[in-house]
Amino acid sequence: MFVSIAERTEFGTVRTYASGSVSVSANGAQLYAWSHRPGAAWPCSYLDDCEDVTADFDSRGDLVDLIASPDETIDIPGDELSAWSTDVLIAAGMGDHPAVRR
């Protein structure tokens, strides 16, 4: 059950749930734009190879589900996933959620 409208940002969308958990998602264009930002690029990004990514975090900030297409077996490095999801959460005004890694 959603408790708020999804917050869209330049690099993804955040959905919040009554339990305090969040879902951070992005399409391929958003992931490519995030990984190629001037001054903050990820030259060997795994995310920019994805068509869609959704990362679900519980109310404690623990990653509980990760779906990436077209290849669900892709091994996205934790530091890249954390950096992207943190940027999206902060941009959506959720910088205080436990999933934010600083």
N, C-alpha and C positions, 0 to 999 in steps of 0.2 A: 504494500500500500504506500503510495506517495504521500508525503506530507507537504511538499512544496512543488512548484513548477520547476521543471528542469532549467538549470542555468546554463546557457550557451556562452562559450568563450571562443576566442580565435582558434585555439588549439584543441578544443574538445567540449564535451557536455557533462555536467554533473547532475545526477539525480539523487535526491535524498529520500530516506525511508523513515517511518515512524520509529524503528528500532535504533536509529542513529547511524545506521550503515549508509554507505554512499556507493554509487556506481559512476565510474569515470569512463567515458567512451569517446572515440574519435574515428573519423573516416580517413581514408588514405591521404586525401589532400591536406587535412589538418595535421596529420602525423608528419607528412613531408615538410610542411611549412614550419612545424615546431623544430624538426631536426636540422633545418637549414637556416635558422635565424642568424643574421649577421652578429658576430661576436659571441654567439652561444651555440654554435653548430655542433652536431654529433657526426663527424665525418664517416664513421663506420656504423651508422645507425641501423639497428634491426627493425625499429618501429617504422621507418620510412619504406620498408618492403611490405608492410601489411596493408590490406585493403580496409580493415576495420579492427579495432581493439576495444575490448571492454574489460575493465579491472574493477572488481567488487571488493570493498573493504568493510569490515565490521565496525562496530562502534568503538572498538579499541584501536583501530587503525591497522589491524592485521589483514593481509591479502587473503581472501577466501575463495576467489574464483578469477580466472584469467582466460579470456576467449580472444583468440587472434585468428583472422582469416586472411588469406585463404589456407594457411597452414597452421593448424592448431598445435602442432608439435614444435613450432619455432621456439628457440631458447632465447628469450629477450633478457638481456642482463639486468639484474636487479637495480643497479645504479641508474640505468637509463629509464627503466619503468618508474622508479621512484621520482626521478627528476621531472619526467613528463607529467605524472599524475599530480605531483606537488604544484607544478606551474599551473595546471588546469584548476586545481582546487583553490589556489590563492586567487587566480583571476575570477573565479566564481564567487569570491567573498567568503570562502570557507577555510581561511588560513589557520583557524584554530582547531580544525578536525585532527584527531590523532594520526590519520594517514599521512599528514603533511610531514615530510622529512626535511629538516633544515641542516 
